Amino acid sequence: MRITVMAIVLLAGLVRTGQSALVMPTVTPFFMSREVEGGPAFLVECRNTTSAGISSASDTWALTRSAIRIDRTVLDEQSEIGGGLSMDIPPGGTWRGIIELRQAVPRTSYATALGANVRMPTVVPLSAGRHTISVRCAGVWSADLSFYWEK
C-alpha cells in the first residue's frame, strides 16, 4: 500500500512537471526533392490538448511570421498564410504545417505534403552559419531547433 501511494505521488509529480513538454510544438527539418528558392523548410506539429475538436483553419494554429523565431528573434509581421486544408483536429490529434524559409520571392507554391494542413512560404534571408528556429502554436513556443545554412 505504501509503495502504491508513493508511486502515485511520484507519477503525479512527473505528469505535472512534464505537462508543458507534452503540449510543446515540434519542429523537424523538411527535405524536398526540388529547389525552393534556396531555403530550408520545416515540418511543424502541434497537438490538440483540448477536450473538443478544433478546425485546422482556426486561429489556434495560425502560422504567421510573428509565430516564427529565427535566432531567438520573432519575425516582423508581413503576411499570414490562410487556413489551408480545413478539417477537424480531434482531441489528442496533431495539426501539421510546413514552413519554408525562402531566400527569394516565391515563384512557385507547392502543395501540402506529409499530412500537413498548410504550407507557408516566407522570405527570410539567412546568413551563412548556424541558426535556430522555433514556432509558436496554440500559444506555446517550441524548443529551438538548430540548423546550418550555407549560401
NORRA-V381498 format. One line per field, one symbol per residue. burial: b if it has 9 or more other C-alpha atoms within 8 Angstrom, else e. A space follows every 50 residues. Layout:
burial: ???
This chain:
burial: eeeeeeeeeeeeeeeeeeeeeebbbbbeebeeeeebbebbbbbbbbbbee eebbbbbbeebbbbbbbbbbeeebbeeeebbebbebeebbbeebbbbbbb bbbeebeeeeebeeebbbbbbbbeeeeeeebbbbbbbeebbbeebeeebe e
